[in-house]
Amino acid sequence: MAAGTSFIDFDSPVHRPRELDVRWIHGSPSSKHNTDPDIQVYAYDEHTIILRQNMAIDYEAPFLFLLFGNTRAVLIDTGATASTEFFPLRRVVDELVDGWLARHPRQDYHLLVLHTHAHDDHTAGDSQFADRPDTTVVDAELATAWTYFGFDEDPTAVARVDLGGRTLECLATPGHHEAAVTFYDPWTGILLTGDTVYPGRLYVQDWPAFTRTIDRLIKFCEHRPVTHVLGCHIEMTTEPGVDYPVRTTYQPHEPPLQMTTGHLHEIRAALNEIGDQPRRVAHSLFVICPDH
């Protein structure tokens, strides 16, 4: 780092579960008259931003994550819409990066774009960053993503992505998708689980792989302080075991996004209940579903 640049000490985290005291945008009865922002921006802390896409733009309404380190930031997932007109992700991210750099001046700051997996609702915005200076976009498909993390050589490895004093731990977690990746941020204690674990329909493509992934996440979390488990969607209602129908664009009664490591154990118990005959099983905060 350049002389005079303030160094942020990310090696001394305070692992308390900071409250996510936010009401997420959740659509409206009429998408035509929706007045929510295209992208909701929530600062979990000074260096950690959670974004949610507007349901009127795409019913998936995925969550995205922007994490700042001393030498670069990482954007995890790029949402469900390619159009900059309808989904101005590049503009919003640029504004957030510029604002962070104004408060923490430094030169040669880089942006890295990674993904939880390769489904379109998590990668559609990649094209917005193709010509952005000082930016690396890692394609989310298996061959590219897993080579980047080194999972092609050792899928059981814990890869590390250094943002400059803030180092993410990354795990190959297939089951929902063959190239799924889970990210752990020691600074906040947040585990980012993509579509593997979230308050909604857990679509399982590969049941043995998904079971191994849940086992691995449980073991991984036994040795690290985890404050929140954050996936990329909310699809459940506040009524236990009841999810909103697919393609719903108005969800006024959503549970919180954040889950706990206890839910990992609950998912594992549900898999035991299902056994070797894949079927839909609903629990209070999630529904396990065969991905046909």
N, C-alpha and C positions, 0 to 999 in steps of 0.2 A: 504494500500500500504506500501511497505517496506520503512524503513528510508532512506532518500537520494534520493528517486525516485522523479523525476520531475512530478508535477501534472499539467495537462493541463486544463485550465479553459474553459470549453465548455459552461458555463453559460453566457458568454458575447459575443454573436455572433454579427457580423456586417452584417446586412441583406441588402447587395447590390447584385444585380444579377451579380455575377462574370461571365464573358463571357466564354462560352464553345468554345474556339478558337481551334477547332480540326477538322481535316478532317478524318472522320471515314473510316476505311477499308470497302470496299463496293463490293468486289468480282472482277473478271476479266473476259474478254471475253472467256478465256479458263481456266477452273478450273484446268486442268492438269498442266498448266504452272503458276498457281497462286504463287506469291512470297510474299504475305502478311504474317505477323506472324499468328500463330494459334490463338492467343489471343492478341488483341490490349489493351494496358494499358494506361489509361489517368488519370493523377492526377489532379482532380478538385481543391484540395488543399492538404496540407500536410497530412490530416487525412481522405481524401475522394477519393476513387479510382473508376473509371468507366471502365468496361471491355466490350469488344465486341468480340464475337466468329466469326471466319472467315467463310464467305459464302461458301468457297470451301469445308469446313468440313460439314456444314449443312446450307441449304438455309435459315433457320429461322434466323440465325445470331443474336441471342438474346444478349441483354445487361445485365450485372450483376453488382452488386454494393458491394464494400468492404469498410466498415466504421469502423474507429478505435476509441475506447474510452480508458480511463485510465486503465481499468482492463480486457477488452476483446474487440475483434473485431467481427463484424457480416458480413457474406457473404450472400447477398440476391440473391437467385437463383443460380443454378449450371450448367446451359447451356443445350444444346441439345444432347450431346454426352457423352457416358460413358467411352469410351476408353481413357486411359492415353497416348497412343501412338499418337492418332490423335488429342486429345484435352487435353493437359497437364495442366488442371486447378489446380490440387493439387500442382504441382510444382510451377506454377506462384504465387498462393496464398501464399505458404510457403516462396517464395523469397520476396514477398511484406511484409509479416509479419516480417520476419527476418530483412529486411531493416529498417522497422519502429522501431523495437525494438533496432536496433543498434543506431538509432538517439534518441530514447526515452527509455533508458534501464529500465527494470523492470522485476520482477520475476513472475512466475505463471500466465502467460498471456494465456487467453482462446480464443477459436474461436467458435462462434455460427453460425450455418447455418440455415437460415430461407428462406421462399419462398413467392412469390407474389401469386402463385396458383399451382395446382398440375398437370398441363399439362406437357407432357414428355420433351418438349423443355425448361423447366425451372427446371427440377429435375433430368435429366439423369446423371449428374455428382455427385450425392449424394454419390454413392458407392466409389468414390475416397477418401472420407473423413471418411469412416466407421472405419478405424483403425488408424486414426490420433490422437495422444495423445492430451489431454486437449481440446477436441472438442465435442460439442453437435450438432447433426443433428436432427432437428425437422421435422418429416415427414410432407409432404405438404397436405395430404388428410384431409378431413373435420374433422373426429373424433379426429385426433391427433393434427392438427394445431389449431383448434378452442378451444380445451381443453387447449392447452398451453397458448393461449392468454386470456382465460376466456370467449370467445364468445359463448361457449356452454351454459353458464348460462345467459349471457346477450349480445346478438349480437349487441346491440346499444352502448356498452361500448367503451371507448377509452383506450386501453391497453397501458402499458408503458414497454419498454424494456431498462433497464439501462446498458449501456456499461462502466460505471464508469465515472460519470459526464456528459456523453453525452446520453441523454435519448430520444429514439424514441417514437413517438406516433403512435399507430397502430389501424386501423379501419377494421372491417369486411365489405367488399365491394363486395358482390355477384352480379351476373348478367352475366358476362362472364363465370365465373366458381363458383360453389357453395361455394368453400372454399377460394375465392379471398381475399387478404389482401392488404391494402394500407398503406404505411409507410411515416410518416412525420418526418423530421430531423430538429429540431429547430436550430441546429448549422449552417447549410447552408441555411435553408429555403426551401430545396428541398422536393417536394412531389413525392414519388415513387409509380406509379400507375399500374405497371405491364402491363397486357393486357387489362385493363379497359379503359385507355386513352393513346393513343400514335398516332403518325402520320402514320396511316395505317388503316387496316380493323378491326373495332371494332365488333368482333363476339359476338352476344348476345344470350346466352342460355336461360335466364329467363328475359323477357322484363319488367314485373313489378318490379322485384328485381333490374335490371339494372337502371331503372328510379329512384327508391328510392336511389340507390347508388350515382348517379349523383347529386341528390338533397342534399344528405348528404355531399358530397365533397364540393359542392358550399357553404353550410352553414358552414362547418368546416373551409374553407379557408377565410371566412369573418372575422374570429377572430384570424388569424395568418398571419404573413408575409410570403408569398410564392414567392420565387425567380424564380423557374423553376418547371414545371411539367414534370417529366421524366418517360416515359414508357419503355418497353423492346424490341421494334422493330422499324424499319423504313420500311414502305412498300409503301409510297407515292412517286411520282415523284415531281419535281419542277413545273410541270404544275398543276395548281389548279384542284382538284377533280379527278385526274388521278393517279391510283395506278399501281405498277408493278404487272405483273401476278404472281399468286401463283407458288412457286418453282423457281422463278428467282434467279440466282446466280451472276448476275452482275447488279449493280444499280449505274451507274455513275452520275445520276442526282437526288440525294436524297436531301430532305429538312433537316434542322437541327433536331436533336432528341428532343430538348427542346420545350415545349409548355407552355402556360400560363393559368392562371385561367379564362381568357376570353374564352378559348376554352371549358371549362366546361359549360359555359352558351350557347355556340354555339351548343354543343352536346345536351343540354337540349331542345333548340329550335328545333333541328332536330327531337328529340323524339316527341315533340308536333306535328310537321309536319307529322310524320309517323302515329301517333294515335294508334288505336287498331288493325291495320292490318300490322303486321311485314313485312317489305320489305327493299330492299337495297336502301339507299339514300347516295349520294356522296356530300360532302362539300369540301371546299378548302384543308383542311389538314387531313381529315379523311373520312372514308366510314363506315356507320353503316350497318351491315349485319346480317341477320338471321343465327344462327348457327344450320344448319340442320344435 
